[in-house]
Amino acid sequence: MTDIDPRQFEADQQRALLSLDREQIEAFLAKYGIVFERRTDENQFWAGIHRTRILLPGFPEREKERSREWLRARGLAERPGV
């Protein structure tokens, strides 16, 4: 895909990640040709999504905290390998 409007990309990304809906997230990834390893393990998929939410500048702090709680509840670090 070429000529991506950065504002539209950010809006689509935020909408998908705020939804916490797997189908909506996968549609966003496909729309922009983002390769996100398709994981069969649900926890691995969601850990990646929650880590992404935490690292995004400008993502609502309330939502980042929600993702931190999700990771902590499963004994997972905010960053892999940490």
N, C-alpha and C positions, 0 to 999 in steps of 0.2 A: 504494500500500500504506500502511495506517495502523497505528498501534499496534505499532511495531517495538520489540522488546525489545533494548536496546543490548548487553546481554551476549551474546545469541544472534547478533546482527549481527557483533560482534567475533570471536566464535568461528568463525562461518561464513567471515568474511573471512580470518582467519588460516589456517584450514584450506585454503581455495581458493588463497591466495597461496603457502603453503608447498608445495602440491602441484606447482606449476609445470606443471599440466595444463590446457591451453586449454579443454577441454570443462568441466572443473570450475569454472574461473574464469568462463566465460561463463554457466554455470548460476547461480553466485552473483550475478553482475550482473543477470541476468534476474529472479531471485527477489526482489531488492530494488529493481527498477526503475531500476537505475543505467545511465545512458546512457554507454557507452564507445564512441566512434566505431569502428565496425567497419572495420578497416583491411585492405586487401588485401595490403599489404606486411607480411610476417611480422616483419621487424626493427622496424617501427614499433609493432606490437602489443606485442612483447616488451619493447621499450624502455620503453613506458608502464607495463607491469607491473613491471619491475625498478625503475623510478623510484618507483613507488608503494611497493614493498617498502622502499626506502631511507628514505622519508619517514615511514613509520608509526611512531608512538611505541610502544614496547613490543615491536616486532618483533625477533626474535632477531638479535643482532649478527652471529653467524656467517652468517646468511642475508642480512643487509644487505651483508656483505663479498662474498658470492657474487654478489650483484646488481651491486655495484660492479665486480667483475672482469668480469662479462658485458659491461657497458657499455664498460669500458676496452678490452676485446679487440676491440670494434667501432669504437673511436675516438669513442664517444659520451660526452657530458657527463652528470653525474648529474641536472642540471636542464636542460630544454630552453632553448636560447638562450644558454647560458653557455659 
